[in-house]
Amino acid sequence: RGCPEKCLCNTASKTADCKNRGFTEIPAHLPPEIQILQLQNNRIWRINQNAFTATPLLKILDLSNNSLSSVAPGAFQKLRYLQVLNLTRNLIHYIENKTFSFLPHLKELDLSSNSIVRLPETFGNRTGNITLLSVKHNKLQKMERILLESLPNLKVVLFKDNPWQCNCNVFGLKLWLESFLYRGGISDGIICSAPGIRKGRDLLKVPYELFGACPLRTAHVHMASSHQHGWEPRGSPKHGHHGEQADGGRASCEPKAKARPVSLRHAIGTVVITGVVCGVVCLMMLAAAVYGCAYAAITARYHRERLGPGRPHTAPEEKELLQSSSA
């Protein structure tokens, strides 16, 4: 079959080069055998639900640097062999639930450099083989932990340059990220943008104690997976307030510090200092006891030397008195 007029198709490499051609929609009449479709640097603003029906063998789809503002659920459902999907540098504001359903071989999903403010709780059915996910350079303030847990084969996840709100909404994300890195995952980390006292700090370095006031919905529920893996973060909150709204105001969600040790190092330091003080006191008491014993010994010896052993000789006054008595 032919190739779209503005594209270059290579039968040997099974590639269709349609980049920089001014397309506003996915071109029609693509060869069904192609496996690589390059559509970057166009003006594509929408993807029809059946746009890829004629190209079921696609493995790599590059839609970067276009004008997409949204992606309809099921837009890629015909691409059962798709492995790499690049949607970077578009105008996407949000991703709907199950947008990427029925992509069992998808391994790399790049959503970076968009305007995404919200991600769903799931990308769709059979997306568990994704190994790389990039959401950097967006407008995300939070991310649902349940979404990340639905991607058990993730090896690399990129978060940077988002306005992350380091309050109760990201507590579950903090727990997941710690577990992910412990299992050998790779990430560029999460840097807090708010609240002001935590701006610029790494989320992983924000103490658990500052999340102690988080409601039950964000603390207890997000801890469930940690129990399954047999570990529980130190100082993690177990109790909260019932009846809080899921989208409550920032003030009600803001973590509050509690009067408890900030970290394990501080607790250990307190124990060490207490031990040192107790040791010094004990040494002073021992020195006082040794001094007392030494003083008593010296005093006793002094009295023995002064009085003499058993006083064997009679004093002169007593001797004269005895002589006068005998006379």
Stockholm file with secondary structure:
# STOCKHOLM 1.0

chainA/1-327         RGCPEKCLCNTASKTADCKNRGFTEIPAHLPPEIQILQLQNNRIWRINQNAFTATPLLKILDLSNNSLSSVAPGAFQKLRYLQVLNLTRNLIHYIENKTFSFLPHLKELDLSSNSIVRLPETFGNRTGNITLLSVKHNKLQKMERILLESLPNLKVVLFKDNPWQCNCNVFGLKLWLESFLYRGGISDGIICSAPGIRKGRDLLKVPYELFGACPLRTAHVHMASSHQHGWEPRGSPKHGHHGEQADGGRASCEPKAKARPVSLRHAIGTVVITGVVCGVVCLMMLAAAVYGCAYAAITARYHRERLGPGRPHTAPEEKELLQSSSA
#=GR chainA/1-327 SS CCCCTTCEEETTTTEEECTTSCCSSCCSSCCTTCCEEECCSSCCCCCCTTTTTTCTTCCEEECCSSCCCCCCTTTTTTCTTCCEEECCSSCCCBCCTTTTTTCTTCCEEECCSSCCCBCCSCSCTTCTTCCEEECCSSCCSCCCHHHHHTCTTCCEEECCSSCEECSGGGHHHHHHHHHHHHTTCEECCCBEEESGGGTTCBGGGSCGGGGTTCCHHHHHHHHHHHHHTTCCCTTCCCCCCTTCCTTCCHHHHCCCCCSSCSSHHHHHHHHHHHHHHHHHHHHHHHHHHHHHHHHHHHHHHHHHHHHCSSCCSCCHHHHHHHHHHHC
#=GC SS_cons         CCCCTTCEEETTTTEEECTTSCCSSCCSSCCTTCCEEECCSSCCCCCCTTTTTTCTTCCEEECCSSCCCCCCTTTTTTCTTCCEEECCSSCCCBCCTTTTTTCTTCCEEECCSSCCCBCCSCSCTTCTTCCEEECCSSCCSCCCHHHHHTCTTCCEEECCSSCEECSGGGHHHHHHHHHHHHTTCEECCCBEEESGGGTTCBGGGSCGGGGTTCCHHHHHHHHHHHHHTTCCCTTCCCCCCTTCCTTCCHHHHCCCCCSSCSSHHHHHHHHHHHHHHHHHHHHHHHHHHHHHHHHHHHHHHHHHHHHCSSCCSCCHHHHHHHHHHHC
//
